[in-house]
């Protein structure tokens, strides 16, 4: 978490600054794992100390894309692009975390391809990509 704010309801709002050139889509932000885990951490007490010993509700989180301009209606070139995730609902984050923990415990590290591959620095050595496939049996 780069910054935490208190919203008008006293909830904790997490801000994460990004310096990359690419940004997730609106749908990806809605289930952005990093933002969601930050919110889960808030829900589980990670910020209790800075909230005076009280446990704040997570009020959402956002990515601030420092190298990308906001849309014109949101300020244009003068402001960075902001991508917000709503406060958590449902159990999907817990399931995501349990799945990740299971993979680590089982040492199942199968690469998962997607839009994120276009900017990945490991692409040339990734077994899920044609250029990274094993050539010797
Ligand atoms: S290229 Fe391979 S390692 Fe990189 S993001 Fe895609 S699946 Fe993951």
Backbone and ligand atoms as CSV (ligand in chain L), in Angstrom:
chain,resi,resn,atom,element,x,y,z
A,1,UNK,N,N,0.852,-1.186,0.000
A,1,UNK,CA,C,0.000,0.000,0.000
A,1,UNK,C,C,0.893,1.242,0.000
A,2,UNK,N,N,0.662,2.138,-0.942
A,2,UNK,CA,C,1.467,3.361,-0.979
A,2,UNK,C,C,0.856,4.473,-0.132
A,3,UNK,N,N,-0.459,4.406,0.008
A,3,UNK,CA,C,-1.147,5.463,0.752
A,3,UNK,C,C,-2.478,4.901,1.251
A,4,UNK,N,N,-2.891,5.352,2.443
A,4,UNK,CA,C,-4.201,4.959,2.957
A,4,UNK,C,C,-4.936,6.231,3.368
A,5,UNK,N,N,-6.171,6.344,2.917
A,5,UNK,CA,C,-6.988,7.503,3.268
A,5,UNK,C,C,-8.197,7.036,4.080
A,6,UNK,N,N,-8.802,7.944,4.807
A,6,UNK,CA,C,-10.056,7.641,5.504
A,6,UNK,C,C,-11.177,8.289,4.711
A,7,UNK,N,N,-12.191,7.515,4.330
A,7,UNK,CA,C,-13.283,8.124,3.569
A,7,UNK,C,C,-14.321,8.732,4.512
A,8,UNK,N,N,-15.382,9.283,3.935
A,8,UNK,CA,C,-16.364,10.011,4.748
A,8,UNK,C,C,-17.120,9.109,5.724
A,9,UNK,N,N,-17.030,7.780,5.528
A,9,UNK,CA,C,-17.693,6.838,6.445
A,9,UNK,C,C,-16.711,6.245,7.462
A,10,UNK,N,N,-15.465,6.747,7.447
A,10,UNK,CA,C,-14.459,6.234,8.373
A,10,UNK,C,C,-13.799,4.953,7.892
A,11,UNK,N,N,-14.068,4.579,6.650
A,11,UNK,CA,C,-13.470,3.360,6.109
A,11,UNK,C,C,-12.066,3.648,5.568
A,12,UNK,N,N,-11.267,2.595,5.478
A,12,UNK,CA,C,-9.903,2.743,4.948
A,12,UNK,C,C,-9.933,2.566,3.432
A,13,UNK,N,N,-9.321,3.517,2.752
A,13,UNK,CA,C,-9.279,3.500,1.290
A,13,UNK,C,C,-7.809,3.422,0.875
A,14,UNK,N,N,-7.465,2.358,0.160
A,14,UNK,CA,C,-6.059,2.091,-0.162
A,14,UNK,C,C,-5.719,2.621,-1.557
A,15,UNK,N,N,-4.559,3.269,-1.644
A,15,UNK,CA,C,-4.091,3.809,-2.921
A,15,UNK,C,C,-2.757,3.151,-3.272
A,16,UNK,N,N,-2.660,2.712,-4.504
A,16,UNK,CA,C,-1.422,2.080,-4.953
A,16,UNK,C,C,-0.930,2.799,-6.208
A,17,UNK,N,N,0.281,3.332,-6.157
A,17,UNK,CA,C,0.833,4.053,-7.308
A,17,UNK,C,C,1.504,3.087,-8.267
A,18,UNK,N,N,1.257,3.286,-9.548
A,18,UNK,CA,C,1.876,2.448,-10.582
A,18,UNK,C,C,2.656,3.328,-11.544
A,19,UNK,N,N,3.812,2.816,-11.976
A,19,UNK,CA,C,4.640,3.601,-12.896
A,19,UNK,C,C,4.780,2.928,-14.266
A,20,UNK,N,N,4.095,1.816,-14.472
A,20,UNK,CA,C,4.183,1.118,-15.758
A,20,UNK,C,C,3.420,1.843,-16.858
A,21,UNK,N,N,3.665,1.393,-18.101
A,21,UNK,CA,C,3.001,2.041,-19.239
A,21,UNK,C,C,1.656,1.402,-19.565
A,22,UNK,N,N,1.439,0.182,-19.060
A,22,UNK,CA,C,0.160,-0.462,-19.351
A,22,UNK,C,C,-0.736,-0.406,-18.117
A,23,UNK,N,N,-2.032,-0.491,-18.376
A,23,UNK,CA,C,-2.996,-0.445,-17.268
A,23,UNK,C,C,-4.035,-1.534,-17.482
A,24,UNK,N,N,-4.563,-2.093,-16.400
A,24,UNK,CA,C,-5.613,-3.106,-16.559
A,24,UNK,C,C,-6.900,-2.489,-17.095
A,25,UNK,N,N,-7.764,-3.353,-17.640
A,25,UNK,CA,C,-9.060,-2.873,-18.117
A,25,UNK,C,C,-9.978,-2.638,-16.910
A,26,UNK,N,N,-11.123,-2.039,-17.182
A,26,UNK,CA,C,-12.094,-1.766,-16.112
A,26,UNK,C,C,-12.523,-3.073,-15.435
A,27,UNK,N,N,-12.786,-4.104,-16.239
A,27,UNK,CA,C,-13.201,-5.402,-15.679
A,27,UNK,C,C,-12.083,-6.026,-14.845
A,28,UNK,N,N,-10.847,-5.877,-15.325
A,28,UNK,CA,C,-9.711,-6.435,-14.578
A,28,UNK,C,C,-9.534,-5.709,-13.232
A,29,UNK,N,N,-9.769,-4.420,-13.215
A,29,UNK,CA,C,-9.633,-3.662,-11.965
A,29,UNK,C,C,-10.662,-4.139,-10.939
A,30,UNK,N,N,-11.858,-4.493,-11.400
A,30,UNK,CA,C,-12.915,-4.951,-10.488
A,30,UNK,C,C,-12.475,-6.181,-9.696
A,31,UNK,N,N,-11.630,-7.025,-10.315
A,31,UNK,CA,C,-11.124,-8.220,-9.616
A,31,UNK,C,C,-9.597,-8.213,-9.568
A,32,UNK,N,N,-9.022,-7.027,-9.454
A,32,UNK,CA,C,-7.560,-6.901,-9.431
A,32,UNK,C,C,-7.037,-7.555,-8.144
A,33,UNK,N,N,-6.250,-8.635,-8.262
A,33,UNK,CA,C,-5.848,-9.379,-7.059
A,33,UNK,C,C,-5.082,-8.534,-6.046
A,34,UNK,N,N,-4.173,-7.695,-6.507
A,34,UNK,CA,C,-3.363,-6.927,-5.556
A,34,UNK,C,C,-4.241,-5.965,-4.740
A,35,UNK,N,N,-5.119,-5.248,-5.418
A,35,UNK,CA,C,-6.014,-4.330,-4.696
A,35,UNK,C,C,-6.922,-5.099,-3.746
A,36,UNK,N,N,-7.411,-6.243,-4.223
A,36,UNK,CA,C,-8.327,-7.044,-3.399
A,36,UNK,C,C,-7.631,-7.581,-2.149
A,37,UNK,N,N,-6.380,-8.002,-2.306
A,37,UNK,CA,C,-5.653,-8.515,-1.138
A,37,UNK,C,C,-5.373,-7.371,-0.153
A,38,UNK,N,N,-5.126,-6.183,-0.655
A,38,UNK,CA,C,-4.977,-5.033,0.250
A,38,UNK,C,C,-6.259,-4.839,1.059
A,39,UNK,N,N,-7.380,-4.926,0.381
A,39,UNK,CA,C,-8.654,-4.731,1.091
A,39,UNK,C,C,-8.894,-5.851,2.107
A,40,UNK,N,N,-8.521,-7.050,1.721
A,40,UNK,CA,C,-8.658,-8.179,2.645
A,40,UNK,C,C,-7.778,-7.961,3.873
A,41,UNK,N,N,-6.560,-7.468,3.638
A,41,UNK,CA,C,-5.637,-7.195,4.750
A,41,UNK,C,C,-6.238,-6.160,5.698
A,42,UNK,N,N,-6.895,-5.149,5.129
A,42,UNK,CA,C,-7.560,-4.143,5.971
A,42,UNK,C,C,-8.641,-4.821,6.804
A,43,UNK,N,N,-9.439,-5.653,6.149
A,43,UNK,CA,C,-10.545,-6.342,6.826
A,43,UNK,C,C,-10.046,-7.233,7.963
A,44,UNK,N,N,-8.826,-7.772,7.767
A,44,UNK,CA,C,-8.273,-8.692,8.774
A,44,UNK,C,C,-7.411,-7.984,9.827
A,45,UNK,N,N,-7.316,-6.665,9.747
A,45,UNK,CA,C,-6.664,-5.937,10.839
A,45,UNK,C,C,-5.309,-5.322,10.547
A,46,UNK,N,N,-4.886,-5.306,9.288
A,46,UNK,CA,C,-3.550,-4.783,8.961
A,46,UNK,C,C,-3.376,-3.306,9.324
A,47,UNK,N,N,-4.470,-2.560,9.379
A,47,UNK,CA,C,-4.351,-1.116,9.645
A,47,UNK,C,C,-4.901,-0.709,11.011
A,48,UNK,N,N,-5.200,-1.689,11.830
A,48,UNK,CA,C,-5.792,-1.368,13.140
A,48,UNK,C,C,-4.959,-0.338,13.901
A,49,UNK,N,N,-3.639,-0.523,13.857
A,49,UNK,CA,C,-2.755,0.345,14.637
A,49,UNK,C,C,-2.850,1.802,14.175
A,50,UNK,N,N,-2.865,2.009,12.863
A,50,UNK,CA,C,-2.919,3.398,12.377
A,50,UNK,C,C,-4.324,3.990,12.478
A,51,UNK,N,N,-5.313,3.153,12.778
A,51,UNK,CA,C,-6.672,3.647,13.003
A,51,UNK,C,C,-6.988,3.663,14.505
A,52,UNK,N,N,-5.932,3.896,15.306
A,52,UNK,CA,C,-6.111,4.052,16.739
A,52,UNK,C,C,-6.586,2.804,17.458
A,53,UNK,N,N,-6.247,1.637,16.933
A,53,UNK,CA,C,-6.639,0.395,17.586
A,53,UNK,C,C,-8.011,-0.110,17.158
A,54,UNK,N,N,-8.727,0.677,16.368
A,54,UNK,CA,C,-10.033,0.254,15.848
A,54,UNK,C,C,-9.832,-0.428,14.501
A,55,UNK,N,N,-10.683,-1.372,14.187
A,55,UNK,CA,C,-10.574,-2.030,12.872
A,55,UNK,C,C,-11.476,-1.339,11.863
A,56,UNK,N,N,-10.871,-0.673,10.860
A,56,UNK,CA,C,-11.711,-0.006,9.861
A,56,UNK,C,C,-12.263,-1.004,8.845
A,57,UNK,N,N,-13.413,-0.695,8.292
A,57,UNK,CA,C,-13.929,-1.461,7.150
A,57,UNK,C,C,-13.130,-1.044,5.920
A,58,UNK,N,N,-12.865,-1.961,5.000
A,58,UNK,CA,C,-12.241,-1.534,3.750
A,58,UNK,C,C,-13.267,-0.784,2.892
A,59,UNK,N,N,-12.863,0.392,2.418
A,59,UNK,CA,C,-13.792,1.220,1.636
A,59,UNK,C,C,-13.481,1.236,0.158
A,60,UNK,N,N,-12.647,0.308,-0.287
A,60,UNK,CA,C,-12.257,0.284,-1.698
A,60,UNK,C,C,-10.770,0.530,-1.833
A,61,UNK,N,N,-10.322,0.505,-3.056
A,61,UNK,CA,C,-8.895,0.712,-3.327
A,61,UNK,C,C,-8.760,1.232,-4.747
A,62,UNK,N,N,-7.619,1.823,-5.042
A,62,UNK,CA,C,-7.443,2.316,-6.407
A,62,UNK,C,C,-5.993,2.226,-6.846
A,63,UNK,N,N,-5.846,2.112,-8.163
A,63,UNK,CA,C,-4.540,2.219,-8.794
A,63,UNK,C,C,-4.437,3.634,-9.336
A,64,UNK,N,N,-3.299,4.278,-9.121
A,64,UNK,CA,C,-3.051,5.586,-9.729
A,64,UNK,C,C,-1.922,5.387,-10.732
A,65,UNK,N,N,-2.246,5.521,-11.995
A,65,UNK,CA,C,-1.281,5.289,-13.080
A,65,UNK,C,C,-0.507,6.586,-13.341
A,66,UNK,N,N,0.665,6.696,-12.713
A,66,UNK,CA,C,1.404,7.964,-12.738
A,66,UNK,C,C,1.926,8.355,-14.114
A,67,UNK,N,N,2.083,7.372,-14.996
A,67,UNK,CA,C,2.600,7.694,-16.331
A,67,UNK,C,C,1.505,7.778,-17.384
A,68,UNK,N,N,0.266,7.795,-16.939
A,68,UNK,CA,C,-0.839,7.885,-17.899
A,68,UNK,C,C,-1.790,8.996,-17.486
A,69,UNK,N,N,-2.238,9.752,-18.477
A,69,UNK,CA,C,-3.122,10.880,-18.188
A,69,UNK,C,C,-4.552,10.399,-17.955
A,70,UNK,N,N,-5.253,11.147,-17.140
A,70,UNK,CA,C,-6.670,10.864,-16.899
A,70,UNK,C,C,-7.458,11.176,-18.161
A,71,UNK,N,N,-8.646,10.567,-18.314
A,71,UNK,CA,C,-9.505,10.961,-19.432
A,71,UNK,C,C,-9.833,12.450,-19.322
A,72,UNK,N,N,-10.167,13.066,-20.449
A,72,UNK,CA,C,-10.440,14.519,-20.461
A,72,UNK,C,C,-11.464,14.929,-19.406
A,73,UNK,N,N,-12.556,14.157,-19.299
A,73,UNK,CA,C,-13.621,14.531,-18.341
A,73,UNK,C,C,-13.188,14.398,-16.883
A,74,UNK,N,N,-12.034,13.733,-16.661
A,74,UNK,CA,C,-11.525,13.590,-15.286
A,74,UNK,C,C,-10.255,14.407,-15.070
A,75,UNK,N,N,-9.996,15.365,-15.946
A,75,UNK,CA,C,-8.868,16.264,-15.734
A,75,UNK,C,C,-7.822,16.258,-16.834
A,76,UNK,N,N,-7.843,15.246,-17.682
A,76,UNK,CA,C,-6.911,15.199,-18.813
A,76,UNK,C,C,-5.453,15.106,-18.386
A,77,UNK,N,N,-4.579,15.701,-19.196
A,77,UNK,CA,C,-3.128,15.573,-19.005
A,77,UNK,C,C,-2.621,16.055,-17.644
A,78,UNK,N,N,-3.380,16.914,-16.997
A,78,UNK,CA,C,-2.911,17.488,-15.722
A,78,UNK,C,C,-2.971,16.485,-14.575
A,79,UNK,N,N,-3.722,15.404,-14.766
A,79,UNK,CA,C,-3.905,14.450,-13.666
A,79,UNK,C,C,-3.621,13.022,-14.128
A,80,UNK,N,N,-3.193,12.159,-13.196
A,80,UNK,CA,C,-2.967,10.763,-13.581
A,80,UNK,C,C,-4.286,10.000,-13.690
A,81,UNK,N,N,-4.215,8.905,-14.435
A,81,UNK,CA,C,-5.381,8.021,-14.573
A,81,UNK,C,C,-5.603,7.272,-13.256
A,82,UNK,N,N,-6.832,7.256,-12.785
A,82,UNK,CA,C,-7.162,6.574,-11.540
A,82,UNK,C,C,-8.154,5.448,-11.845
A,83,UNK,N,N,-7.862,4.244,-11.328
A,83,UNK,CA,C,-8.722,3.089,-11.572
A,83,UNK,C,C,-9.152,2.513,-10.223
A,84,UNK,N,N,-10.414,2.632,-9.917
A,84,UNK,CA,C,-10.897,2.272,-8.583
A,84,UNK,C,C,-11.564,0.901,-8.537
A,85,UNK,N,N,-11.361,0.226,-7.418
A,85,UNK,CA,C,-12.039,-1.045,-7.132
A,85,UNK,C,C,-13.018,-0.795,-5.979
A,86,UNK,N,N,-14.222,-1.293,-6.133
A,86,UNK,CA,C,-15.261,-1.128,-5.104
A,86,UNK,C,C,-14.872,-1.891,-3.824
A,87,UNK,N,N,-15.504,-1.550,-2.700
A,87,UNK,CA,C,-15.293,-2.356,-1.493
A,87,UNK,C,C,-15.634,-3.819,-1.776
A,88,UNK,N,N,-14.923,-4.711,-1.105
A,88,UNK,CA,C,-15.089,-6.140,-1.381
A,88,UNK,C,C,-16.493,-6.641,-1.068
A,89,UNK,N,N,-16.981,-7.511,-1.941
A,89,UNK,CA,C,-18.220,-8.236,-1.661
A,89,UNK,C,C,-17.972,-9.703,-2.015
A,90,UNK,N,N,-18.642,-10.581,-1.319
A,90,UNK,CA,C,-18.492,-12.008,-1.608
A,90,UNK,C,C,-17.179,-12.559,-1.071
A,91,UNK,N,N,-16.917,-13.795,-1.443
A,91,UNK,CA,C,-15.762,-14.510,-0.901
A,91,UNK,C,C,-14.664,-14.761,-1.930
A,92,UNK,N,N,-14.772,-14.120,-3.101
A,92,UNK,CA,C,-13.841,-14.451,-4.175
A,92,UNK,C,C,-12.381,-14.180,-3.810
A,93,UNK,N,N,-12.113,-13.158,-3.009
A,93,UNK,CA,C,-10.711,-12.865,-2.670
A,93,UNK,C,C,-10.138,-13.955,-1.775
A,94,UNK,N,N,-10.934,-14.395,-0.805
A,94,UNK,CA,C,-10.482,-15.470,0.071
A,94,UNK,C,C,-10.188,-16.736,-0.739
A,95,UNK,N,N,-11.060,-17.014,-1.705
A,95,UNK,CA,C,-10.850,-18.203,-2.550
A,95,UNK,C,C,-9.588,-18.049,-3.398
A,96,UNK,N,N,-9.384,-16.832,-3.908
A,96,UNK,CA,C,-8.180,-16.550,-4.707
A,96,UNK,C,C,-6.914,-16.787,-3.885
A,97,UNK,N,N,-6.951,-16.299,-2.644
A,97,UNK,CA,C,-5.802,-16.436,-1.752
A,97,UNK,C,C,-5.576,-17.907,-1.386
A,98,UNK,N,N,-6.662,-18.628,-1.095
A,98,UNK,CA,C,-6.549,-20.049,-0.745
A,98,UNK,C,C,-5.972,-20.828,-1.926
A,99,UNK,N,N,-6.407,-20.468,-3.119
A,99,UNK,CA,C,-5.903,-21.134,-4.321
A,99,UNK,C,C,-4.402,-20.864,-4.491
A,100,UNK,N,N,-4.003,-19.603,-4.281
A,100,UNK,CA,C,-2.580,-19.250,-4.409
A,100,UNK,C,C,-1.744,-19.976,-3.358
A,101,UNK,N,N,-2.269,-20.035,-2.126
A,101,UNK,CA,C,-1.540,-20.730,-1.051
A,101,UNK,C,C,-1.415,-22.215,-1.388
A,102,UNK,N,N,-2.487,-22.802,-1.944
A,102,UNK,CA,C,-2.451,-24.211,-2.333
A,102,UNK,C,C,-1.404,-24.482,-3.396
A,103,UNK,N,N,-1.293,-23.578,-4.341
A,103,UNK,CA,C,-0.284,-23.731,-5.404
A,103,UNK,C,C,1.126,-23.698,-4.831
A,104,UNK,N,N,1.351,-22.789,-3.912
A,104,UNK,CA,C,2.685,-22.695,-3.304
A,104,UNK,C,C,2.993,-23.958,-2.510
A,105,UNK,N,N,2.017,-24.406,-1.716
A,105,UNK,CA,C,2.239,-25.604,-0.897
A,105,UNK,C,C,2.465,-26.842,-1.759
A,106,UNK,N,N,1.726,-26.931,-2.868
A,106,UNK,CA,C,1.871,-28.098,-3.757
A,106,UNK,C,C,3.012,-27.930,-4.763
A,107,UNK,N,N,3.625,-26.746,-4.737
A,107,UNK,CA,C,4.676,-26.402,-5.720
A,107,UNK,C,C,4.146,-26.545,-7.139
A,108,UNK,N,N,2.905,-26.081,-7.357
A,108,UNK,CA,C,2.313,-26.078,-8.693
A,108,UNK,C,C,2.492,-24.680,-9.273
A,109,UNK,N,N,3.491,-24.493,-10.088
A,109,UNK,CA,C,3.768,-23.159,-10.612
A,109,UNK,C,C,3.556,-23.100,-12.122
A,110,UNK,N,N,2.428,-23.592,-12.587
A,110,UNK,CA,C,2.126,-23.565,-14.008
A,110,UNK,C,C,1.833,-22.119,-14.423
A,111,UNK,N,N,2.533,-21.611,-15.434
A,111,UNK,CA,C,2.272,-20.228,-15.845
A,111,UNK,C,C,0.853,-20.060,-16.385
A,112,UNK,N,N,0.274,-18.955,-16.082
A,112,UNK,CA,C,-1.093,-18.663,-16.504
A,112,UNK,C,C,-1.066,-17.498,-17.486
A,113,UNK,N,N,-1.375,-17.776,-18.750
A,113,UNK,CA,C,-1.250,-16.749,-19.787
A,113,UNK,C,C,-2.433,-15.790,-19.771
A,114,UNK,N,N,-2.215,-14.633,-20.334
A,114,UNK,CA,C,-3.283,-13.640,-20.418
A,114,UNK,C,C,-2.728,-12.338,-20.966
A,115,UNK,N,N,-3.521,-11.297,-20.828
A,115,UNK,CA,C,-3.141,-9.967,-21.312
A,115,UNK,C,C,-1.809,-9.517,-20.702
A,116,UNK,N,N,-1.559,-9.924,-19.456
A,116,UNK,CA,C,-0.336,-9.520,-18.754
A,116,UNK,C,C,0.926,-10.035,-19.458
A,117,UNK,N,N,0.806,-11.043,-20.323
A,117,UNK,CA,C,1.983,-11.603,-21.000
A,117,UNK,C,C,2.632,-10.600,-21.959
A,118,UNK,N,N,1.852,-9.669,-22.490
A,118,UNK,CA,C,2.403,-8.759,-23.503
A,118,UNK,C,C,3.544,-7.899,-22.958
A,119,UNK,N,N,3.562,-7.659,-21.672
A,119,UNK,CA,C,4.627,-6.820,-21.105
A,119,UNK,C,C,5.539,-7.603,-20.164
A,120,UNK,N,N,5.452,-8.934,-20.206
A,120,UNK,CA,C,6.225,-9.739,-19.264
A,120,UNK,C,C,7.687,-9.862,-19.696
A,121,UNK,N,N,8.588,-9.630,-18.752
A,121,UNK,CA,C,10.024,-9.697,-19.040
A,121,UNK,C,C,10.519,-11.133,-19.154
A,122,UNK,N,N,9.716,-12.115,-18.729
A,122,UNK,CA,C,10.149,-13.521,-18.728
A,122,UNK,C,C,9.600,-14.307,-19.905
A,123,UNK,N,N,8.952,-13.619,-20.809
A,123,UNK,CA,C,8.265,-14.268,-21.921
A,123,UNK,C,C,9.177,-15.227,-22.692
A,124,UNK,N,N,10.421,-14.805,-22.956
A,124,UNK,CA,C,11.334,-15.623,-23.766
A,124,UNK,C,C,11.711,-16.926,-23.077
A,125,UNK,N,N,11.523,-17.012,-21.784
A,125,UNK,CA,C,11.860,-18.253,-21.084
A,125,UNK,C,C,10.636,-18.874,-20.408
A,126,UNK,N,N,9.445,-18.455,-20.813
A,126,UNK,CA,C,8.211,-18.968,-20.214
A,126,UNK,C,C,7.730,-20.195,-20.983
A,127,UNK,N,N,7.485,-21.285,-20.271
A,127,UNK,CA,C,7.082,-22.539,-20.919
A,127,UNK,C,C,5.687,-22.458,-21.540
A,128,UNK,N,N,4.919,-21.429,-21.197
A,128,UNK,CA,C,3.584,-21.289,-21.777
A,128,UNK,C,C,3.600,-20.501,-23.087
A,129,UNK,N,N,4.777,-20.021,-23.461
A,129,UNK,CA,C,4.895,-19.228,-24.692
A,129,UNK,C,C,5.697,-20.008,-25.733
A,130,UNK,N,N,5.350,-19.862,-27.028
A,130,UNK,CA,C,6.079,-20.604,-28.060
A,130,UNK,C,C,7.589,-20.379,-27.988
A,131,UNK,N,N,8.013,-19.126,-27.749
A,131,UNK,CA,C,9.446,-18.829,-27.730
A,131,UNK,C,C,10.162,-19.351,-26.485
A,132,UNK,N,N,9.387,-19.767,-25.484
A,132,UNK,CA,C,10.014,-20.240,-24.257
A,132,UNK,C,C,9.931,-21.743,-24.059
A,133,UNK,N,N,9.352,-22.446,-25.030
A,133,UNK,CA,C,9.173,-23.906,-24.872
A,133,UNK,C,C,10.505,-24.631,-24.820
A,134,UNK,N,N,10.493,-25.753,-24.115
A,134,UNK,CA,C,11.674,-26.589,-24.019
A,134,UNK,C,C,11.992,-27.168,-25.410
A,135,UNK,N,N,13.269,-27.147,-25.817
A,135,UNK,CA,C,13.633,-27.644,-27.156
A,135,UNK,C,C,14.388,-28.976,-27.086
A,136,UNK,N,N,14.823,-29.378,-25.896
A,136,UNK,CA,C,15.553,-30.638,-25.744
A,136,UNK,C,C,14.795,-31.503,-24.732
A,137,UNK,N,N,14.507,-32.758,-25.075
A,137,UNK,CA,C,13.830,-33.679,-24.148
A,137,UNK,C,C,14.803,-34.305,-23.196
L,1,LIG,S1,S,4.755,-14.816,-20.361
L,1,LIG,FE1,FE,4.615,-16.585,-18.954
L,1,LIG,S2,S,5.585,-15.857,-17.043
L,1,LIG,FE2,FE,5.098,-14.051,-18.273
L,1,LIG,S3,S,3.067,-13.385,-17.566
L,1,LIG,FE3,FE,2.734,-14.750,-19.356
L,1,LIG,S4,S,2.433,-16.774,-18.465
L,1,LIG,FE4,FE,3.344,-15.508,-16.840
